[in-house]
Amino acid sequence: MTDPRLEHVQCLDSRGLHRMAYWAWGDPANDNVLVCVHGLTRQGRDFDTLARALSDRYRVVCPDVVGRGRSDWLADPAGYAIPAYVADMVTLLARLNAKTLDWVGTSMGGLIGLGLAALKNSPIRRLVLNDVGPTIEYASLQRIGQYLGMPVRWKTEQEAADALWAISRSFGPHTPEQWLAMSRPQLKADGDGFKPHYDPAIAVPFRQVTPEVAAAGERHLWQAWDSLTLPVLLLRGAESDLLSAATARAMTERGPKARLVEFAGVGHAPTLQAADQVAVVVDFLCKQD
């Protein structure tokens, strides 16, 4: 299969219902499901390369978290928060009716996975966290906040790709073709040009995160981490400014004691496009049965 199916599920929020889009790969009757969830300003097509590698084994489902991609935007920006995203994913999992479920989450998607995996009777069997953990470096949040939600418009896809690359160099080496393919789903047609394919209002709750709020969230996330008993693969860009080496090491020593793999020449976050990155995830998911 070269292209995914675009599907939708209705989810509840404080103002009513919203539609969450998701991209589905592989046999729709396959009870073996892999959910892949993207980072803060990204969308489900980020996982095309990984999905192609695993769609013969899994039904791979890659949602556009609400406010991104093909999903609805929320009337109340307060809903752009991890607990609400976890609730949306519970609705999605009910739709998928999976007998077995594995999870790959990049950055924000990893935090959503951690929150879901820590729930009593969680269906998640194996968890891959891509460059994120319970402690998030505050300086990284400040860096992201410099561009998050800023009004911007581009004349061409290539101009947009170049601008996105300027704020995404920490993703590591990509060919021009790879980066353009990753950038196209990030764009929304706007007259004779393009704008980002996410709701600028996702920046509203993000900018309300103070050091004190971040510290409180960190305590809660470590409690969630320490409660886990499932196998966890932790990926880290060796130059990441969001997941520190110290936090990654602590995640291998407490809670589920994750298996840690670092990628040289990459910051936040590995995009799972490179063959070595894909191979590590495939090996973890497919060789533990």
N, C-alpha and C positions, 0 to 999 in steps of 0.2 A: 504494500500500500504506500502511495506517495503523498496522499493528502488526507487530512483528518475530516471527520464529520463534525459540523457545528450543531450543537444542541443547547437547550436552555432548561433551567429549572426555576420555579418560583420560590422565593425566600421571603421571610417576614422581617420587617424593620419597624421602627417607631412610628412611621407615617403610613404604613400599609404594606404592599408587596413590591418586590423588585425582581427582575429577571437576572439570573446569573448565567452567563454563557460558559460553555465548556467544549473543548475540542477532544473528540474521542477517536482513538486509533485501535485497530485490531478487531477481532471477532466480538460483536456486541453481545453474544451469548456466553462469552468466556467469564467464568466465575472468579478467575484470578485477576484482580484489579490492581493497577498501580496508579496512584494519584500524584501528579507533579504540580507543585504550586510555586509561583514566581515571586520575585521581589517587589519592592514598594511601588515603583513606577513602571513595571514591566507588564507582561501578559502571557497567556498560555502558550503561544507559539514559540516562546523561548526554548521549549523542550522538544522541538521537532526532531532534532538529531537523535536525542536519547529515545524518543518514542519510536522512531523507525527501527532502532536497534533492538527494541524490546517488544514490539507489537506482535511478534509471532508467539510470544510466551504469555503476554498480558493483554488485557483490555486496558490501554493506557488512557487516562483521563486527565486533561490539563485545563483547569478552569481559568477564566479571566475573573480574578477577584473583583467584587463589585466596585464600580468606579473606574475600571480599567477595561481596555480592549472592547469587546462586543457586549459587555455587561452594562446594565443600567447605571446611571448616576443617582446618588441618594439625594433626597430633598433636605435631609438633616445631616450635615457633615460629621456630627458626633458619632454617627454610625460607622465611620471609617476607623475602626479599632479592632484589635486582635480578638476580643471576646465575641464581637459581632461576626467576624469572619469565621471563627470556629463554629458558630451557630449555623451559618450558611453552609459550611462543609458537612455538618450533620444532616442537613436537608439533602444535600447532594448525595451523600452516602446512602440515605434511605432510597433515593431514586435508583442508584446503581445496584442495590441489593446484592452486594458482593459477599461471597463466602470467605474469601481471603483478601486482605488488603495490605499493601505496602505503600510507603509514602516517601516522596522526594520533595524537599522544600528548600528553596534558595532564599536566604535572608528572611524577609517577612514570611515567606511560605514555610520556612523552617520553624518559625515561632508559632505559626498556626498549627503545624504538625505536632509540635511539642505540647501545645495546649490540648489538642485532641487526644494525643497518646496518653496524657496524664489523667484523663477522665476515667472513672470507674467503668469497667466493661468495654473499654475502647476496642474497636475492631482492628486497630493497626498492629500488624505482625512484625514488620521491620521498618526502621526509620533511617532515612538519609538526611542529615542536616548539612546544608551547603553554606559554609562560611557564616555561621551564626551560632550563638550560644546564650546562656542566661545573662552573662555580662556583656553589654554592648558599649563600646568605647564612646563616650559622650562627644569627643572631638569629631568622630565620624558622623554623628547625627548633625552636628553643626555644619559639616561640609555638605551633606546632602541638602540641608535646609537652605543653602545659598541658591540652589536652582529649583527646588521643588515648588511647583505651582506657579512659577514665573510666566507671565504672558510671552509667548514666542510664536513666530510663524515663519515658515520656510517656503521658498518658491518652488523647489524641486526636491525629489526624493534624495538625490545625492547631497544637496545642501543640508538637508535634515540629517542624513547619516553622518556627515562630517561634523555637524554640531553635536550630535549625540556622542560621537567618538571623543570629542573634546572633554566631555564630562565622564567618560566611561573607560579611559585608558587603563584603569586598574583592572579591567576585565581580562587583561593579558593579550597576547598576540592573536590576531585574526587576519585572515586574508580580506582584501577589499570585497570579494564576493560574499564571504561569510557575513561580514558586518552589514552589508547592504541587505542581505536576506533577513538578518535579525532586526534591522531597523524598519523595514516596510510595515510589519504589523504594529509598530509603535506610532504610526502616523494616521491621522484622520483628515480626509479631504476637507478643505476649507476654501471655497471659491476656486480660484486658480492656483491655490497653494496647499500647504499642509500645516497642521498643528499637532501637538502631542495627543495621543489617544488615551488620555486619562483625565479625570475630573480635577481641575486645579484645586478644588476644595479639599482634596485629601491632605493638603498642607495645613489646614486649619487645626485639627487635633495634633498633628505632628509638631507644630510650632508651640503648642502648649506644654510640651514635655520639658520640664525643668530638671536640673540635677537631682532635686529631691524626689520628683516623680519618677525619674529613671531609677533611682536607688530603691524605691519601694517596689517597682516592677521587677528589678533584679532579684530581690529577696523572694518574690513570688515564683519567679522562673526557676531559681535554684531549688525551691521546694518541689516544683513540678519535675525537674530533672532528677532529683534524688528519689522520686517515687517510681521511676521507670524501671522495668525489668526486661524489656525487649532488646534485641540486638540493634545497635546503633552504629552507623558509619558517619563519621564526622570529616567533612572535607574542609580544607582551609587553604586560601591563597597565602603563600608564604609571606607576602608583603601586605596582608590585610590590615586595614586600619580600623575595622569594625570588630573582628574576632581576634583578640590578642593571643599570642603564643601561650601566655600564662593561663588564660581562660580555657584554651583548647587542652592544655595539659591537665588542668583540673577536671575537665570532662572525661578524661581517660582514667582518672583515679577515683571518681566517686559516682554515685548513681549507677547507671547501666554500664559504666566504664567503656566508653565508645572506642571503636577502632579509629585512629586518626591517620589521615593521608593528607599530606601537604603538596602543593604544586608550586614549583619554583617559577619566578617571573610573573606571578599573578597576585593581584591584590584582592579587593572586594568587588566582585566575587567571581569564582570560576563559572564560566557560562555553559559548561558541559557540551561544548562543541568539539573540542580537541579529542583525538582518538584515545589518548591515555586517560583523560578524565572520564570518558564514556566507559572505557574498559573497567575502571575501578568500580563504578556503580553497578555495571552488569555483573561483574564477578561477585560482589556482595549480595546482590538480589537473587542470583541464579545458582549459587553454589552453597546455599545454606539449607537446602531441603533435606 
